Amino acid sequence: MSTSEIFLIAMTIIFTVPYLVWRLFRTEYYAPLVVVQIIGGILLGPGVLGAVFPDYYRFVFNPQVVGQLNGIAQWAVMIFVWVAGIELDIQKAWQHRRETGVTAGLALGMPLLCGCAAATAMLLLSRGWIGSNGHIWQFIVGIGMACAVTALPILVLFMEKLHILRQPIGQRILRYASLDDIAIWGVLAMILLDWNRVGRQLSFLVVFGLVAFLVRKLMRCIPERDRWYAGLIWLGVSGFAADWSGLHFMVGAFLSGAVLDADMFDQQQMDQFRAHVLLAIMPVFFLSTGLRTNWQVGGLVVFGAAALLLVASVGGKLGGVQIAGKVLKWEKGEASIIGWLLQTKALIMIIFVNILLDKRIITSETFTATLLMALASTMLSVPVVAPKLEKLKTVIFKSS
């Protein structure tokens, strides 16, 4: 068969298998379609189905097809992170800066410290977790931040499912997650800082700031229908410039969205655009993520590392938010609801560790362990929170 024919076979598998599992087994309550697609990517990858049917794997996911899939995946995830940057609402966070700062700081800081401790323990047991280009501090901070991440886009989907997105508690949680989102990308930029190319990186940040000011002016001047085209051009240029400087193109993608305001775009169109990206092209990214999973150090060892990271992530996040609740005098049970919702990781954490893997700061075994941790923590959120919301309905309408 030609490469194009095999590529279309791969695309059919990517969209068919997760959808059938999601629909036939009715997993929506604990695993929405995006989570099933990520799990599907792992199962279709070399670690599971590829190991059982190696001929299938070599035929469908040959280097030419994988190269085409990776190109689609790269653009898909750049668009997704760009949208996440646009939807950050810094103004509301500033209006409620004490409450937001305390909660976001503890919700990020505690799991970060716990994750760093878990990463240190992993290194004490084996140096096989750290990549060939990784320094010890980069590995520890990177894994710590992976444990602290909250996936803002997935959080929005979950809160829509729970019917609290437009309620006061939903808007509060968005503020906390938005502030943490900025910190995540700031820490990533610090991890990726290359002293051999620091001049390029500083030049990028300076030039980016100046150009971003002009782009904001331009976006306000042109008709709304043209802002989508201008925004995507800006995304491509920013991603290229960030990658050229030695930072990752994903840093440029996030920054290009973060400097734009959500009110530059129609909210309904933005929601539809995000949904279409998730539907049409993000499944390719999930599959390419699954192709990176690796179990060569032994499945039990990888699962053990994943369990350690899950305890650090969940325990740190819940502990940090509980402390915030005591400081801010929240109602009983409120901190638990907020802590579990901020536990959603899936997409953003997977993007984060993909970058660490690309830069060879972590190994594919570490990537697999963090991926399993992200899936487990995300799947726990809705089943734990839903009954809590039923018992504490007054919390939904509390504006803090």
C-alpha atoms as a printed R data frame, in Angstrom:
    type eleno elety resid chain resno       x      y      z
1   ATOM     1    CA   MET     A     1   0.000  0.000  0.000
2   ATOM     2    CA   SER     A     2   1.021  3.615 -0.477
3   ATOM     3    CA   THR     A     3   1.904  5.819  2.491
4   ATOM     4    CA   SER     A     4  -1.280  7.860  2.006
5   ATOM     5    CA   GLU     A     5  -3.427  4.704  2.179
6   ATOM     6    CA   ILE     A     6  -1.716  3.492  5.358
7   ATOM     7    CA   PHE     A     7  -2.028  7.003  6.812
8   ATOM     8    CA   LEU     A     8  -5.801  6.891  6.259
9   ATOM     9    CA   ILE     A     9  -5.954  3.464  7.910
10  ATOM    10    CA   ALA     A    10  -4.161  4.947 10.930
11  ATOM    11    CA   MET     A    11  -6.546  7.925 11.017
12  ATOM    12    CA   THR     A    12  -9.550  5.594 10.878
13  ATOM    13    CA   ILE     A    13  -8.197  3.570 13.810
14  ATOM    14    CA   ILE     A    14  -7.463  6.743 15.799
15  ATOM    15    CA   PHE     A    15 -11.047  7.982 15.529
16  ATOM    16    CA   THR     A    16 -12.923  4.671 15.593
17  ATOM    17    CA   VAL     A    17 -11.511  2.708 18.532
18  ATOM    18    CA   PRO     A    18 -11.784  5.345 21.318
19  ATOM    19    CA   TYR     A    19 -15.221  6.477 20.119
20  ATOM    20    CA   LEU     A    20 -16.640  2.951 20.179
21  ATOM    21    CA   VAL     A    21 -15.201  2.289 23.650
22  ATOM    22    CA   TRP     A    22 -16.580  5.603 24.958
23  ATOM    23    CA   ARG     A    23 -20.027  5.071 23.442
24  ATOM    24    CA   LEU     A    24 -20.515  1.327 23.983
25  ATOM    25    CA   PHE     A    25 -19.147  1.224 27.552
26  ATOM    26    CA   ARG     A    26 -20.672  4.591 28.527
27  ATOM    27    CA   THR     A    27 -17.559  5.864 30.229
28  ATOM    28    CA   GLU     A    28 -18.622  9.542 30.215
29  ATOM    29    CA   TYR     A    29 -19.089  9.780 33.993
30  ATOM    30    CA   TYR     A    30 -15.522  8.893 34.956
31  ATOM    31    CA   ALA     A    31 -13.696  9.087 31.619
32  ATOM    32    CA   PRO     A    32 -14.883 11.599 28.993
33  ATOM    33    CA   LEU     A    33 -14.003 10.990 25.369
34  ATOM    34    CA   VAL     A    34 -10.718 12.925 25.566
35  ATOM    35    CA   VAL     A    35  -9.503 10.669 28.393
36  ATOM    36    CA   VAL     A    36 -10.561  7.537 26.478
37  ATOM    37    CA   GLN     A    37  -8.658  8.861 23.447
38  ATOM    38    CA   ILE     A    38  -5.488  9.264 25.528
39  ATOM    39    CA   ILE     A    39  -5.861  5.743 26.929
40  ATOM    40    CA   GLY     A    40  -6.550  4.526 23.394
41  ATOM    41    CA   GLY     A    41  -3.280  6.076 22.269
42  ATOM    42    CA   ILE     A    42  -1.415  4.094 24.930
43  ATOM    43    CA   LEU     A    43  -3.166  0.832 24.024
44  ATOM    44    CA   LEU     A    44  -2.537  1.314 20.295
45  ATOM    45    CA   GLY     A    45   1.107  2.187 20.892
46  ATOM    46    CA   PRO     A    46   4.208 -0.014 21.049
47  ATOM    47    CA   GLY     A    47   3.884 -0.792 24.749
48  ATOM    48    CA   VAL     A    48   0.607 -2.739 24.500
49  ATOM    49    CA   LEU     A    49  -0.911 -3.651 21.109
50  ATOM    50    CA   GLY     A    50   2.421 -3.101 19.379
51  ATOM    51    CA   ALA     A    51   4.030 -5.644 21.707
52  ATOM    52    CA   VAL     A    52   1.252 -8.196 21.125
53  ATOM    53    CA   PHE     A    53   0.994 -7.625 17.355
54  ATOM    54    CA   PRO     A    54   4.362 -6.217 16.266
55  ATOM    55    CA   ASP     A    55   3.632 -6.776 12.561
56  ATOM    56    CA   TYR     A    56   0.498 -4.625 12.835
57  ATOM    57    CA   TYR     A    57   2.445 -1.894 14.540
58  ATOM    58    CA   ARG     A    58   5.290 -1.865 12.003
59  ATOM    59    CA   PHE     A    59   2.823 -1.808  9.115
60  ATOM    60    CA   VAL     A    60   0.394  0.897 10.309
61  ATOM    61    CA   PHE     A    61   2.761  3.114 12.290
62  ATOM    62    CA   ASN     A    62   5.789  3.068 10.031
63  ATOM    63    CA   PRO     A    63   8.192  6.057 10.143
64  ATOM    64    CA   GLN     A    64   6.551  7.841  7.192
65  ATOM    65    CA   VAL     A    65   3.047  7.633  8.696
66  ATOM    66    CA   VAL     A    66   4.286  8.589 12.165
67  ATOM    67    CA   GLY     A    67   6.003 11.633 10.653
68  ATOM    68    CA   GLN     A    68   2.731 12.779  9.093
69  ATOM    69    CA   LEU     A    69   0.802 12.155 12.318
70  ATOM    70    CA   ASN     A    70   3.377 14.066 14.361
71  ATOM    71    CA   GLY     A    71   2.999 17.099 12.088
72  ATOM    72    CA   ILE     A    72  -0.778 17.161 12.605
73  ATOM    73    CA   ALA     A    73  -0.345 16.546 16.335
74  ATOM    74    CA   GLN     A    74   2.139 19.403 16.677
75  ATOM    75    CA   TRP     A    75  -0.173 21.938 15.044
76  ATOM    76    CA   ALA     A    76  -3.218 20.616 16.949
77  ATOM    77    CA   VAL     A    77  -1.627 21.008 20.352
78  ATOM    78    CA   MET     A    78  -0.243 24.442 19.458
79  ATOM    79    CA   ILE     A    79  -3.778 25.624 18.632
80  ATOM    80    CA   PHE     A    80  -5.125 24.059 21.819
81  ATOM    81    CA   VAL     A    81  -2.569 25.762 24.053
82  ATOM    82    CA   TRP     A    82  -3.070 29.059 22.165
83  ATOM    83    CA   VAL     A    83  -6.791 28.934 23.008
84  ATOM    84    CA   ALA     A    84  -5.987 28.115 26.642
85  ATOM    85    CA   GLY     A    85  -3.747 31.206 26.759
86  ATOM    86    CA   ILE     A    86  -6.477 33.427 25.315
87  ATOM    87    CA   GLU     A    87  -8.998 32.224 27.881
88  ATOM    88    CA   LEU     A    88  -6.853 33.157 30.879
89  ATOM    89    CA   ASP     A    89  -8.625 35.907 32.818
90  ATOM    90    CA   ILE     A    90  -5.927 37.828 34.661
91  ATOM    91    CA   GLN     A    91  -8.197 40.801 35.427
92  ATOM    92    CA   LYS     A    92 -10.586 38.763 37.571
93  ATOM    93    CA   ALA     A    93  -7.665 37.135 39.355
94  ATOM    94    CA   TRP     A    94  -6.310 40.604 40.179
95  ATOM    95    CA   GLN     A    95  -9.703 41.811 41.452
96  ATOM    96    CA   HIS     A    96  -9.726 38.922 43.955
97  ATOM    97    CA   ARG     A    97  -5.951 38.835 44.393
98  ATOM    98    CA   ARG     A    98  -5.736 37.850 48.082
99  ATOM    99    CA   GLU     A    99  -8.122 34.918 47.848
100 ATOM   100    CA   THR     A   100  -6.824 33.872 44.428
101 ATOM   101    CA   GLY     A   101  -3.173 34.300 45.388
102 ATOM   102    CA   VAL     A   102  -3.465 32.294 48.606
103 ATOM   103    CA   THR     A   103  -5.441 29.451 47.023
104 ATOM   104    CA   ALA     A   104  -3.497 29.262 43.763
105 ATOM   105    CA   GLY     A   105  -0.171 29.513 45.582
106 ATOM   106    CA   LEU     A   106  -0.937 26.682 47.984
107 ATOM   107    CA   ALA     A   107  -2.710 24.577 45.321
108 ATOM   108    CA   LEU     A   108   0.440 24.777 43.193
109 ATOM   109    CA   GLY     A   109   3.142 24.952 45.863
110 ATOM   110    CA   MET     A   110   2.206 21.922 47.967
111 ATOM   111    CA   PRO     A   111   1.977 19.344 45.148
112 ATOM   112    CA   LEU     A   112   5.109 20.897 43.623
113 ATOM   113    CA   LEU     A   113   7.049 20.196 46.823
114 ATOM   114    CA   CYS     A   114   5.556 16.713 47.168
115 ATOM   115    CA   GLY     A   115   6.327 15.981 43.519
116 ATOM   116    CA   CYS     A   116   9.918 17.165 43.949
117 ATOM   117    CA   ALA     A   117  10.244 14.805 46.920
118 ATOM   118    CA   ALA     A   118   8.843 11.930 44.840
119 ATOM   119    CA   ALA     A   119  11.244 12.752 41.979
120 ATOM   120    CA   THR     A   120  14.174 12.726 44.412
121 ATOM   121    CA   ALA     A   121  13.092  9.303 45.682
122 ATOM   122    CA   MET     A   122  12.905  8.017 42.090
123 ATOM   123    CA   LEU     A   123  16.462  9.190 41.412
124 ATOM   124    CA   LEU     A   124  17.754  7.597 44.608
125 ATOM   125    CA   LEU     A   125  16.391  4.263 43.408
126 ATOM   126    CA   SER     A   126  17.580  4.600 39.798
127 ATOM   127    CA   ARG     A   127  19.189  7.162 37.498
128 ATOM   128    CA   GLY     A   128  17.319  5.582 34.583
129 ATOM   129    CA   TRP     A   129  14.465  8.050 34.995
130 ATOM   130    CA   ILE     A   130  16.479 11.115 33.969
131 ATOM   131    CA   GLY     A   131  17.095 11.903 30.286
132 ATOM   132    CA   SER     A   132  20.467 12.222 28.562
133 ATOM   133    CA   ASN     A   133  20.259 16.048 28.468
134 ATOM   134    CA   GLY     A   134  18.645 16.493 31.866
135 ATOM   135    CA   HIS     A   135  20.274 17.977 34.938
136 ATOM   136    CA   ILE     A   136  19.154 16.720 38.334
137 ATOM   137    CA   TRP     A   137  17.493 20.046 39.251
138 ATOM   138    CA   GLN     A   138  15.612 20.104 35.900
139 ATOM   139    CA   PHE     A   139  14.312 16.586 36.461
140 ATOM   140    CA   ILE     A   140  13.221 17.244 40.050
141 ATOM   141    CA   VAL     A   141  11.515 20.567 39.285
142 ATOM   142    CA   GLY     A   142   9.976 19.197 36.081
143 ATOM   143    CA   ILE     A   143   8.427 16.181 37.809
144 ATOM   144    CA   GLY     A   144   7.371 18.380 40.718
145 ATOM   145    CA   MET     A   145   5.556 20.720 38.350
146 ATOM   146    CA   ALA     A   146   3.975 17.757 36.535
147 ATOM   147    CA   CYS     A   147   2.419 16.797 39.877
148 ATOM   148    CA   ALA     A   148   1.184 20.365 40.410
149 ATOM   149    CA   VAL     A   149  -0.358 21.038 36.988
150 ATOM   150    CA   THR     A   150  -4.075 21.697 36.537
151 ATOM   151    CA   ALA     A   151  -5.429 21.240 32.997
152 ATOM   152    CA   LEU     A   152  -7.584 24.339 32.471
153 ATOM   153    CA   PRO     A   153  -9.335 23.104 29.278
154 ATOM   154    CA   ILE     A   154 -10.275 19.761 30.856
155 ATOM   155    CA   LEU     A   155 -11.365 21.567 34.020
156 ATOM   156    CA   VAL     A   156 -13.774 23.645 31.914
157 ATOM   157    CA   LEU     A   157 -15.228 20.473 30.357
158 ATOM   158    CA   PHE     A   158 -15.683 18.833 33.753
159 ATOM   159    CA   MET     A   159 -17.344 21.877 35.313
160 ATOM   160    CA   GLU     A   160 -19.722 22.104 32.353
161 ATOM   161    CA   LYS     A   161 -20.618 18.453 32.981
162 ATOM   162    CA   LEU     A   162 -21.261 19.211 36.666
163 ATOM   163    CA   HIS     A   163 -23.279 22.356 35.766
164 ATOM   164    CA   ILE     A   164 -21.135 24.678 37.868
165 ATOM   165    CA   LEU     A   165 -19.022 26.437 35.229
166 ATOM   166    CA   ARG     A   166 -21.098 29.643 35.262
167 ATOM   167    CA   GLN     A   167 -21.801 29.441 38.995
168 ATOM   168    CA   PRO     A   168 -19.706 31.457 41.503
169 ATOM   169    CA   ILE     A   169 -17.683 28.417 42.614
170 ATOM   170    CA   GLY     A   170 -16.880 27.560 38.993
171 ATOM   171    CA   GLN     A   171 -15.634 31.081 38.281
172 ATOM   172    CA   ARG     A   172 -13.519 31.004 41.436
173 ATOM   173    CA   ILE     A   173 -11.912 27.713 40.430
174 ATOM   174    CA   LEU     A   174 -11.154 29.128 36.978
175 ATOM   175    CA   ARG     A   175  -9.313 32.031 38.618
176 ATOM   176    CA   TYR     A   176  -7.193 29.689 40.706
177 ATOM   177    CA   ALA     A   177  -6.389 27.477 37.714
178 ATOM   178    CA   SER     A   178  -5.604 30.475 35.495
179 ATOM   179    CA   LEU     A   179  -2.990 31.807 37.899
180 ATOM   180    CA   ASP     A   180  -1.406 28.371 38.187
181 ATOM   181    CA   ASP     A   181  -1.384 28.071 34.389
182 ATOM   182    CA   ILE     A   182   0.851 31.124 34.127
183 ATOM   183    CA   ALA     A   183   3.203 29.725 36.778
184 ATOM   184    CA   ILE     A   184   3.419 26.386 34.947
185 ATOM   185    CA   TRP     A   185   4.664 27.956 31.724
186 ATOM   186    CA   GLY     A   186   6.990 30.262 33.621
187 ATOM   187    CA   VAL     A   187   8.608 27.285 35.373
188 ATOM   188    CA   LEU     A   188   8.837 25.453 32.058
189 ATOM   189    CA   ALA     A   189  10.669 28.407 30.507
190 ATOM   190    CA   MET     A   190  13.088 28.350 33.465
191 ATOM   191    CA   ILE     A   191  13.690 24.605 33.048
192 ATOM   192    CA   LEU     A   192  14.368 25.032 29.332
193 ATOM   193    CA   LEU     A   193  16.710 27.993 29.790
194 ATOM   194    CA   ASP     A   194  19.862 27.191 27.852
195 ATOM   195    CA   TRP     A   195  22.913 29.159 29.009
196 ATOM   196    CA   ASN     A   196  24.592 28.484 25.664
197 ATOM   197    CA   ARG     A   197  21.706 30.221 23.928
198 ATOM   198    CA   VAL     A   198  20.601 32.621 26.660
199 ATOM   199    CA   GLY     A   199  21.240 35.607 24.378
200 ATOM   200    CA   ARG     A   200  18.761 34.254 21.848
201 ATOM   201    CA   GLN     A   201  16.217 33.500 24.547
202 ATOM   202    CA   LEU     A   202  16.427 36.960 26.114
203 ATOM   203    CA   SER     A   203  16.240 38.523 22.653
204 ATOM   204    CA   PHE     A   204  13.111 36.493 21.937
205 ATOM   205    CA   LEU     A   205  11.415 37.677 25.133
206 ATOM   206    CA   VAL     A   206  12.275 41.334 24.480
207 ATOM   207    CA   VAL     A   207  11.219 41.280 20.824
208 ATOM   208    CA   PHE     A   208   8.132 39.224 21.661
209 ATOM   209    CA   GLY     A   209   7.022 41.828 24.216
210 ATOM   210    CA   LEU     A   210   7.363 44.657 21.689
211 ATOM   211    CA   VAL     A   211   5.639 42.778 18.872
212 ATOM   212    CA   ALA     A   212   2.885 41.574 21.214
213 ATOM   213    CA   PHE     A   213   2.048 45.211 22.025
214 ATOM   214    CA   LEU     A   214   1.633 45.933 18.299
215 ATOM   215    CA   VAL     A   215  -0.363 42.735 17.699
216 ATOM   216    CA   ARG     A   216  -2.797 43.685 20.460
217 ATOM   217    CA   LYS     A   217  -3.305 47.081 18.818
218 ATOM   218    CA   LEU     A   218  -3.787 45.443 15.427
219 ATOM   219    CA   MET     A   219  -6.330 42.937 16.747
220 ATOM   220    CA   ARG     A   220  -8.450 45.778 18.127
221 ATOM   221    CA   CYS     A   221  -8.369 47.603 14.790
222 ATOM   222    CA   ILE     A   222  -9.314 44.797 12.403
223 ATOM   223    CA   PRO     A   223 -12.826 43.272 12.044
224 ATOM   224    CA   GLU     A   224 -13.598 40.350 14.347
225 ATOM   225    CA   ARG     A   225 -13.881 37.900 11.426
226 ATOM   226    CA   ASP     A   226 -10.242 38.663 10.502
227 ATOM   227    CA   ARG     A   227  -8.910 38.171 14.042
228 ATOM   228    CA   TRP     A   228  -8.984 34.383 13.735
229 ATOM   229    CA   TYR     A   229  -6.682 34.463 10.698
230 ATOM   230    CA   ALA     A   230  -4.414 37.078 12.249
231 ATOM   231    CA   GLY     A   231  -4.328 35.102 15.506
232 ATOM   232    CA   LEU     A   232  -3.287 31.868 13.797
233 ATOM   233    CA   ILE     A   233  -0.558 33.689 11.853
234 ATOM   234    CA   TRP     A   234   0.643 35.182 15.155
235 ATOM   235    CA   LEU     A   235   0.600 31.670 16.665
236 ATOM   236    CA   GLY     A   236   2.812 30.256 13.909
237 ATOM   237    CA   VAL     A   237   5.310 33.120 14.084
238 ATOM   238    CA   SER     A   238   5.517 32.979 17.890
239 ATOM   239    CA   GLY     A   239   5.966 29.206 17.936
240 ATOM   240    CA   PHE     A   240   8.780 29.408 15.388
241 ATOM   241    CA   ALA     A   241  10.540 32.258 17.217
242 ATOM   242    CA   ALA     A   242  10.353 30.476 20.587
243 ATOM   243    CA   ASP     A   243  11.721 27.251 19.105
244 ATOM   244    CA   TRP     A   244  14.503 29.131 17.287
245 ATOM   245    CA   SER     A   245  15.536 30.783 20.550
246 ATOM   246    CA   GLY     A   246  16.001 27.434 22.292
247 ATOM   247    CA   LEU     A   247  12.718 27.496 24.159
248 ATOM   248    CA   HIS     A   248  10.023 25.090 22.980
249 ATOM   249    CA   PHE     A   249   7.463 26.039 20.341
250 ATOM   250    CA   MET     A   250   4.760 25.298 22.936
251 ATOM   251    CA   VAL     A   251   6.053 28.163 25.101
252 ATOM   252    CA   GLY     A   252   5.604 30.457 22.113
253 ATOM   253    CA   ALA     A   253   2.122 29.040 21.485
254 ATOM   254    CA   PHE     A   254   1.003 29.747 25.043
255 ATOM   255    CA   LEU     A   255   2.511 33.233 25.126
256 ATOM   256    CA   SER     A   256   0.924 34.142 21.783
257 ATOM   257    CA   GLY     A   257  -2.495 33.362 23.272
258 ATOM   258    CA   ALA     A   258  -1.861 34.807 26.732
259 ATOM   259    CA   VAL     A   259  -1.127 38.311 25.375
260 ATOM   260    CA   LEU     A   260  -4.515 38.378 23.608
261 ATOM   261    CA   ASP     A   261  -7.788 39.161 25.385
262 ATOM   262    CA   ALA     A   262 -10.725 36.781 25.395
263 ATOM   263    CA   ASP     A   263 -13.116 39.610 24.468
264 ATOM   264    CA   MET     A   264 -11.318 40.000 21.127
265 ATOM   265    CA   PHE     A   265 -13.235 36.888 20.059
266 ATOM   266    CA   ASP     A   266 -16.874 35.867 20.310
267 ATOM   267    CA   GLN     A   267 -17.185 33.527 23.304
268 ATOM   268    CA   GLN     A   268 -19.603 31.182 21.559
269 ATOM   269    CA   GLN     A   269 -17.310 30.924 18.540
270 ATOM   270    CA   MET     A   270 -14.355 30.289 20.845
271 ATOM   271    CA   ASP     A   271 -16.224 27.470 22.592
272 ATOM   272    CA   GLN     A   272 -17.126 25.938 19.231
273 ATOM   273    CA   PHE     A   273 -13.580 26.342 17.941
274 ATOM   274    CA   ARG     A   274 -12.141 24.569 21.005
275 ATOM   275    CA   ALA     A   275 -14.707 21.787 20.653
276 ATOM   276    CA   HIS     A   276 -13.898 21.350 16.956
277 ATOM   277    CA   VAL     A   277 -10.171 21.202 17.635
278 ATOM   278    CA   LEU     A   278 -10.809 18.529 20.283
279 ATOM   279    CA   LEU     A   279 -13.038 16.622 17.888
280 ATOM   280    CA   ALA     A   280 -11.124 16.828 14.620
281 ATOM   281    CA   ILE     A   281  -7.379 16.992 15.270
282 ATOM   282    CA   MET     A   282  -6.480 16.559 18.952
283 ATOM   283    CA   PRO     A   283  -7.109 12.768 18.808
284 ATOM   284    CA   VAL     A   284  -4.023 12.592 16.591
285 ATOM   285    CA   PHE     A   285  -1.993 14.182 19.392
286 ATOM   286    CA   PHE     A   286  -3.374 11.642 21.868
287 ATOM   287    CA   LEU     A   287  -2.302  8.803 19.592
288 ATOM   288    CA   SER     A   288   1.174 10.282 19.097
289 ATOM   289    CA   THR     A   289   1.399 10.562 22.888
290 ATOM   290    CA   GLY     A   290   0.604  6.866 23.222
291 ATOM   291    CA   LEU     A   291   3.326  6.029 20.717
292 ATOM   292    CA   ARG     A   292   5.871  7.507 23.147
293 ATOM   293    CA   THR     A   293   5.002  5.239 26.066
294 ATOM   294    CA   ASN     A   294   7.665  2.766 27.088
295 ATOM   295    CA   TRP     A   295   7.754 -0.141 29.562
296 ATOM   296    CA   GLN     A   296  11.312 -1.318 29.043
297 ATOM   297    CA   VAL     A   297  12.306 -0.860 32.685
298 ATOM   298    CA   GLY     A   298   9.467 -3.212 33.610
299 ATOM   299    CA   GLY     A   299   5.741 -2.607 33.869
300 ATOM   300    CA   LEU     A   300   5.622 -2.986 37.655
301 ATOM   301    CA   VAL     A   301   8.411 -0.437 38.140
302 ATOM   302    CA   VAL     A   302   6.639  2.100 35.895
303 ATOM   303    CA   PHE     A   303   3.324  1.494 37.662
304 ATOM   304    CA   GLY     A   304   5.077  1.854 41.024
305 ATOM   305    CA   ALA     A   305   6.527  5.215 39.974
306 ATOM   306    CA   ALA     A   306   3.101  6.287 38.704
307 ATOM   307    CA   ALA     A   307   1.518  5.370 42.044
308 ATOM   308    CA   LEU     A   308   4.164  7.341 43.949
309 ATOM   309    CA   LEU     A   309   3.560 10.395 41.742
310 ATOM   310    CA   LEU     A   310  -0.220 10.015 42.105
311 ATOM   311    CA   VAL     A   311   0.039 10.071 45.906
312 ATOM   312    CA   ALA     A   312   2.294 13.143 45.739
313 ATOM   313    CA   SER     A   313  -0.021 14.890 43.303
314 ATOM   314    CA   VAL     A   314  -3.355 14.163 44.965
315 ATOM   315    CA   GLY     A   315  -2.073 14.490 48.532
316 ATOM   316    CA   GLY     A   316  -0.199 17.700 47.821
317 ATOM   317    CA   LYS     A   317  -3.089 19.340 45.952
318 ATOM   318    CA   LEU     A   318  -5.720 18.421 48.546
319 ATOM   319    CA   GLY     A   319  -3.417 19.399 51.416
320 ATOM   320    CA   GLY     A   320  -2.603 22.766 49.883
321 ATOM   321    CA   VAL     A   321  -6.245 23.638 49.198
322 ATOM   322    CA   GLN     A   322  -7.249 22.497 52.726
323 ATOM   323    CA   ILE     A   323  -4.715 24.938 54.187
324 ATOM   324    CA   ALA     A   324  -6.088 27.684 51.914
325 ATOM   325    CA   GLY     A   325  -9.608 26.881 53.108
326 ATOM   326    CA   LYS     A   326  -8.598 27.295 56.743
327 ATOM   327    CA   VAL     A   327  -6.793 30.583 56.038
328 ATOM   328    CA   LEU     A   328  -9.771 31.970 54.083
329 ATOM   329    CA   LYS     A   329 -12.388 30.427 56.419
330 ATOM   330    CA   TRP     A   330 -14.318 28.422 53.828
331 ATOM   331    CA   GLU     A   331 -17.287 26.225 54.656
332 ATOM   332    CA   LYS     A   332 -16.694 22.626 55.634
333 ATOM   333    CA   GLY     A   333 -16.315 20.479 52.521
334 ATOM   334    CA   GLU     A   334 -15.651 23.409 50.197
335 ATOM   335    CA   ALA     A   335 -11.893 22.850 50.077
336 ATOM   336    CA   SER     A   336 -12.373 19.191 49.177
337 ATOM   337    CA   ILE     A   337 -14.548 20.047 46.157
338 ATOM   338    CA   ILE     A   338 -12.120 22.683 44.921
339 ATOM   339    CA   GLY     A   339  -9.079 20.491 45.549
340 ATOM   340    CA   TRP     A   340 -10.458 17.551 43.603
341 ATOM   341    CA   LEU     A   341 -11.495 19.695 40.644
342 ATOM   342    CA   LEU     A   342  -8.063 21.322 40.504
343 ATOM   343    CA   GLN     A   343  -6.704 17.764 40.376
344 ATOM   344    CA   THR     A   344  -7.624 17.385 36.683
345 ATOM   345    CA   LYS     A   345  -4.375 17.131 34.720
346 ATOM   346    CA   ALA     A   346  -4.741 15.191 31.460
347 ATOM   347    CA   LEU     A   347  -4.010 17.508 28.540
348 ATOM   348    CA   ILE     A   348  -1.779 20.253 29.934
349 ATOM   349    CA   MET     A   349   0.357 17.852 31.962
350 ATOM   350    CA   ILE     A   350   0.744 15.560 28.974
351 ATOM   351    CA   ILE     A   351   1.826 18.531 26.860
352 ATOM   352    CA   PHE     A   352   4.219 19.573 29.636
353 ATOM   353    CA   VAL     A   353   5.938 16.188 29.919
354 ATOM   354    CA   ASN     A   354   5.975 15.793 26.121
355 ATOM   355    CA   ILE     A   355   8.181 18.880 26.060
356 ATOM   356    CA   LEU     A   356  10.448 17.453 28.775
357 ATOM   357    CA   LEU     A   357  10.715 14.254 26.719
358 ATOM   358    CA   ASP     A   358  11.450 16.190 23.514
359 ATOM   359    CA   LYS     A   359  14.275 17.994 25.298
360 ATOM   360    CA   ARG     A   360  15.503 14.657 26.760
361 ATOM   361    CA   ILE     A   361  15.178 15.897 30.326
362 ATOM   362    CA   ILE     A   362  13.168 12.760 31.161
363 ATOM   363    CA   THR     A   363  13.189  9.272 29.657
364 ATOM   364    CA   SER     A   364  10.252  7.578 27.951
365 ATOM   365    CA   GLU     A   365   9.794  5.423 31.085
366 ATOM   366    CA   THR     A   366   9.358  8.553 33.204
367 ATOM   367    CA   PHE     A   367   6.998  9.920 30.571
368 ATOM   368    CA   THR     A   368   4.891  6.757 30.821
369 ATOM   369    CA   ALA     A   369   4.744  6.971 34.626
370 ATOM   370    CA   THR     A   370   3.663 10.634 34.564
371 ATOM   371    CA   LEU     A   371   1.104  9.895 31.864
372 ATOM   372    CA   LEU     A   372  -0.474  7.134 33.964
373 ATOM   373    CA   MET     A   373  -0.523  9.477 36.967
374 ATOM   374    CA   ALA     A   374  -2.269 12.197 34.925
375 ATOM   375    CA   LEU     A   375  -4.935  9.812 33.664
376 ATOM   376    CA   ALA     A   376  -5.641  8.397 37.134
377 ATOM   377    CA   SER     A   377  -5.913 11.798 38.822
378 ATOM   378    CA   THR     A   378  -8.167 13.134 36.056
379 ATOM   379    CA   MET     A   379 -10.487 10.120 36.124
380 ATOM   380    CA   LEU     A   380 -10.902 10.420 39.894
381 ATOM   381    CA   SER     A   381 -12.147 14.018 39.800
382 ATOM   382    CA   VAL     A   382 -15.777 13.813 38.647
383 ATOM   383    CA   PRO     A   383 -16.766 10.601 40.540
384 ATOM   384    CA   VAL     A   384 -15.405 12.107 43.775
385 ATOM   385    CA   VAL     A   385 -16.794 15.625 43.308
386 ATOM   386    CA   ALA     A   386 -20.309 14.837 42.014
387 ATOM   387    CA   PRO     A   387 -21.661 13.346 45.285
388 ATOM   388    CA   LYS     A   388 -19.955 16.078 47.312
389 ATOM   389    CA   LEU     A   389 -21.758 18.765 45.298
390 ATOM   390    CA   GLU     A   390 -25.086 17.033 45.935
391 ATOM   391    CA   LYS     A   391 -24.504 17.237 49.679
392 ATOM   392    CA   LEU     A   392 -23.208 20.821 49.690
393 ATOM   393    CA   LYS     A   393 -25.425 22.661 47.196
394 ATOM   394    CA   THR     A   394 -25.027 25.954 49.080
395 ATOM   395    CA   VAL     A   395 -21.329 25.980 48.170
396 ATOM   396    CA   ILE     A   396 -22.191 26.205 44.457
397 ATOM   397    CA   PHE     A   397 -23.653 29.685 44.832
398 ATOM   398    CA   LYS     A   398 -21.097 31.022 47.306
399 ATOM   399    CA   SER     A   399 -19.008 33.751 45.681
400 ATOM   400    CA   SER     A   400 -16.261 33.807 48.392
